[in-house]
Amino acid sequence: MRIETKVTRLLGIDLPIIQAGMSWASSNAALPLAVSRAGGLGVIAAGPMYRDDLAATIDQVRAGTDRTFAVNLPLYRKGVEEIIDLLVEKRVPVLIASQGGPKKYLERFKAIGTVCLHVVAGPEHALKAAEAGVDGLIAVGGEAGGHPPPELISTLVLGRAVAKSVPDMPLILSGGFADGRGLAAALSLGAGAAQFGTRFMLSAEARLHNAYRERLLGASISDTLVVGRGLGMIRVLRNRFATSMREAEEGGASEEARRALFSASTLKAAAFDGDVELGKLEAGQSVGLVGDILPAGDIVRSISREYVAAVTSLPGPIEN
């Protein structure tokens, strides 16, 4: 199956389905490889990876498929210049950059033909990134897990606003999408693809501790909290860490006390060690729409079939 859009043409993929670059969950070869093989865009999360591990993972994905894949790079990460050097050396097909300005990397990657996508949180950021010369944008709405936009504007509103502000720019929407109906919604808003994070966290290939998976499977759409405003705000599942943070924030705790509490918890503790009470259980609101763990390739195919069913079931105009 092929679903052609401005984004699929830009990236050279068959389907407008992007797997989010999720720290730990997609810091491996298996998940992005499976998604790219199925016709979507698989994404390696470079955020928590050492240089040599990232290099080996890129080589594994490249050896396993001739399809397009991407590397997600948070520009604030420690040693980012060394990682940029590596990605240029490896001539990665697609770079997804987040949490920083595009001028930091654009010239070098443009010179080697890498497609550069930049993550934005609203129309103003989108305009600046487009003017800087990025090839496409990923706009993240308030429903997203991990780092949603500060104002928590929903993808429905934010996505439409970004699409209107940069109508000629290939656009990917992220936040709240879990199935083919979500993909149809993203495309109807003016995007050329949807990015799926939480859905692919519940894939067989995701690099997550089983205890984390079980908490995700048991969660509803109302089981996430946004905590850490001013400290690197994140959306997470309710647990002892999240509840303590919320109580500290609502109780007027000092910034020093809140920062100490926030810094004491890590995503690694949850994703790698299985500490589902004191770790950061990042997840989007769409977690309540997902009830099973499937191979990533099956997820891609399922989303595609659901998209077709959703679009063909929409009512058409009635002639008078």
C-alpha positions in Angstrom: 0.0 0.0 0.0 1.1 3.6 -0.7 -0.4 6.8 0.6 1.3 9.7 -1.2 1.7 13.1 0.4 4.1 16.0 0.3 5.9 14.4 3.3 6.2 10.9 1.8 7.6 12.4 -1.4 10.1 14.4 0.6 11.3 11.4 2.6 11.0 8.7 0.0 8.6 6.6 2.1 5.4 4.7 1.2 3.3 5.7 4.1 2.8 9.0 6.1 3.6 7.2 9.3 6.5 8.5 11.4 7.7 6.6 14.5 8.8 9.2 17.1 12.3 9.3 18.3 11.7 8.1 21.9 14.6 8.1 24.3 15.4 4.5 25.3 12.4 3.1 23.6 13.9 3.6 20.1 17.5 3.9 21.0 18.1 0.6 19.2 18.0 -0.8 15.7 15.1 -3.2 16.0 12.2 -0.7 16.2 13.3 1.9 13.5 14.3 -1.0 11.2 10.9 -2.6 11.5 9.0 0.6 10.9 11.1 1.6 7.8 10.8 -1.9 6.4 7.0 -1.6 6.6 7.0 1.6 4.6 7.0 4.3 7.4 9.9 6.3 8.7 11.8 4.6 11.5 13.7 6.9 13.9 16.7 6.2 16.0 16.7 8.2 19.2 20.2 9.5 19.7 19.4 11.4 22.9 20.7 8.9 25.5 23.2 7.0 23.3 27.0 7.0 23.4 28.7 7.8 20.2 30.0 4.3 19.4 26.6 2.7 20.3 24.8 5.2 18.0 27.3 4.5 15.2 26.8 0.8 15.5 23.0 1.2 15.5 23.0 3.3 12.4 25.2 0.7 10.7 22.7 -2.1 11.8 19.7 -0.2 10.4 21.5 0.6 7.1 22.5 -3.1 6.8 19.0 -4.3 7.4 17.1 -2.2 4.9 17.6 0.1 1.9 14.6 2.1 3.0 14.8 5.6 4.5 15.4 6.0 8.2 16.1 9.0 10.5 18.0 9.9 13.6 16.4 12.2 16.2 18.9 14.5 17.9 18.0 16.8 20.9 20.3 19.7 20.4 20.7 20.3 24.2 22.2 16.9 24.8 25.7 16.6 26.2 28.4 16.2 23.5 26.0 17.3 20.7 28.9 18.5 18.5 30.5 15.1 18.6 27.2 13.5 17.6 26.6 16.0 14.8 30.1 15.1 13.5 29.1 11.4 13.6 25.8 11.9 11.8 27.6 13.9 9.1 30.2 11.2 8.7 27.5 8.5 8.5 25.5 10.7 6.0 22.2 9.8 7.7 19.3 10.2 5.2 17.0 12.2 7.6 17.8 14.3 10.7 15.1 15.2 13.1 16.3 18.0 15.4 14.6 19.2 18.5 15.0 21.6 21.5 17.3 24.1 19.8 17.7 26.3 16.8 18.3 24.9 13.2 21.2 27.2 12.5 23.3 25.0 14.7 23.3 22.1 12.1 21.6 23.1 8.9 24.6 24.1 6.7 26.5 20.9 7.3 23.7 18.5 6.7 22.4 20.4 3.7 25.8 20.1 2.1 25.6 16.3 2.2 21.9 16.0 1.1 20.4 15.0 4.4 16.7 15.9 4.7 16.3 18.1 7.8 13.1 18.1 9.8 12.8 20.4 12.8 10.5 20.0 15.8 8.4 23.1 16.7 5.8 24.0 19.3 3.8 26.7 17.5 3.4 28.9 14.5 6.1 31.4 15.5 8.7 28.7 15.8 7.5 27.1 12.6 8.0 30.4 10.6 11.5 30.9 12.0 12.5 27.3 11.2 11.1 27.6 7.7 12.9 30.8 7.1 16.1 29.2 8.3 15.8 26.7 5.5 14.7 23.4 7.1 13.1 20.9 4.7 10.1 20.0 6.9 8.5 20.5 10.3 7.2 18.3 13.1 4.6 20.2 15.2 3.9 18.7 18.6 0.6 19.3 20.4 -0.3 19.2 24.1 -1.4 15.6 24.1 2.1 14.4 23.4 4.2 12.4 25.9 7.7 13.5 26.8 8.0 17.2 26.1 4.7 18.8 25.0 4.5 22.5 24.2 4.5 24.9 27.2 1.0 26.1 26.7 -0.4 22.6 26.1 -2.4 23.7 23.1 -4.0 20.6 21.5 -2.8 19.2 18.3 -6.2 19.9 16.7 -5.6 23.6 17.2 -1.9 23.9 17.1 -1.6 21.7 14.0 -4.1 23.8 12.1 -2.4 27.0 13.1 1.1 25.8 12.0 -0.4 24.5 8.7 -1.8 27.9 8.0 1.4 29.7 8.9 3.6 27.7 6.6 1.2 26.3 3.9 4.0 25.3 1.5 6.1 23.5 4.1 5.9 19.7 4.5 4.4 19.2 7.9 4.1 16.3 10.3 1.8 16.5 13.3 2.5 14.7 16.6 0.5 14.3 19.8 -2.6 12.2 20.5 -2.4 9.9 17.4 -2.7 6.1 18.0 -4.4 4.7 14.9 -5.6 5.2 11.3 -8.4 7.6 12.3 -5.7 9.7 14.0 -3.7 9.7 10.7 -6.8 10.7 8.8 -7.3 13.6 11.3 -3.7 14.8 10.9 -3.9 14.8 7.1 -7.3 16.6 7.2 -5.7 19.4 9.3 -3.1 20.1 6.5 -0.3 17.8 7.5 1.4 15.3 5.2 2.0 12.7 7.9 1.4 11.9 11.6 4.0 11.0 14.2 3.2 8.1 16.6 5.1 7.8 19.9 3.1 6.1 22.6 1.7 3.6 20.0 5.2 2.4 19.1 6.2 2.3 22.8 3.8 -0.6 22.9 5.5 -2.5 20.1 7.4 -5.7 20.4 10.6 -4.0 19.4 10.6 -1.1 21.7 13.4 -1.0 24.2 11.3 -0.8 27.4 11.3 -2.7 30.7 8.3 -5.0 31.0 7.1 -3.2 34.1 6.9 0.0 32.1 4.9 -1.8 29.3 2.4 -3.1 31.8 1.8 0.3 33.3 1.2 1.7 29.8 -1.2 -1.2 28.9 -3.2 -0.5 32.0 -3.5 3.3 31.6 -6.5 5.3 30.5 -6.6 8.6 28.6 -6.8 10.5 31.9 -3.9 8.8 33.6 -1.2 11.2 32.6 0.1 14.4 34.4 2.2 17.3 33.2 4.8 18.2 35.7 8.1 20.1 35.9 7.0 23.5 34.5 10.1 25.7 34.2 12.4 22.6 34.7 11.9 20.8 31.4 8.2 20.1 31.5 7.1 16.5 30.7 3.9 14.5 30.4 4.1 11.2 32.4 1.9 8.5 33.8 0.7 9.0 37.4 3.1 7.4 39.9 4.8 8.3 43.1 7.2 10.7 41.3 4.5 12.4 39.3 2.2 12.8 42.3 5.0 14.2 44.5 5.9 16.7 41.8 2.3 17.8 41.4 1.9 18.2 45.2 5.1 20.2 45.3 4.0 22.5 42.5 0.5 23.0 43.9 1.8 23.5 47.4 4.1 26.3 46.5 7.4 24.5 47.1 10.6 26.5 46.2 12.2 26.1 42.8 15.2 24.5 44.5 13.0 21.9 46.2 11.1 21.2 43.0 14.3 21.0 40.9 15.8 18.5 43.4 12.7 16.3 43.2 12.5 16.5 39.4 16.2 15.7 39.0 16.1 12.8 41.3 13.9 10.9 38.9 15.0 9.7 35.4 13.4 8.1 32.4 16.2 5.5 32.4 15.1 4.4 35.8 11.7 3.5 34.4 12.5 2.4 30.9 15.7 0.4 31.7 15.6 -0.5 35.3 11.8 -0.9 35.6 11.3 1.5 38.5 7.7 2.4 37.7 7.1 4.4 40.9 10.0 6.7 41.2 11.1 6.8 37.5 9.7 9.2 34.8 7.0 7.2 33.0 6.7 9.3 29.9 3.6 8.7 27.9 1.0 10.6 25.8 -2.7 10.9 26.4 -3.2 8.4 23.6 -1.9 5.7 25.9 -5.6 5.0 26.8 -6.3 4.2 23.1 -3.8 1.4 22.9 -4.6 -2.0 24.4 -2.1 -4.4 22.9 1.6 -5.0 22.1 2.2 -5.8 18.4 5.2 -6.1 16.1 6.0 -2.6 14.8 5.5 -3.6 11.2 2.0 -4.8 12.1 1.3 -1.5 13.7 2.3 0.3 10.6 0.1 -1.9 8.4 -2.8 -1.7 10.9 -2.7 2.1 10.9 -2.7 2.2 7.1 -5.7 -0.1 6.8 -7.6 1.9 9.5 -6.8 5.1 7.6 -8.3 3.7 4.4 -11.4 2.5 6.3 -11.8 5.8 8.1 -11.5 7.9 4.9 -13.9 5.8 2.9 -16.5 5.8 5.7 -16.7 9.6 5.8 -20.0 11.0 4.5 -19.8 12.8 1.2 -21.7 15.8 0.0 -25.4 15.5 -0.6 -26.6 17.1 -3.8 -29.9 19.1 -3.6 
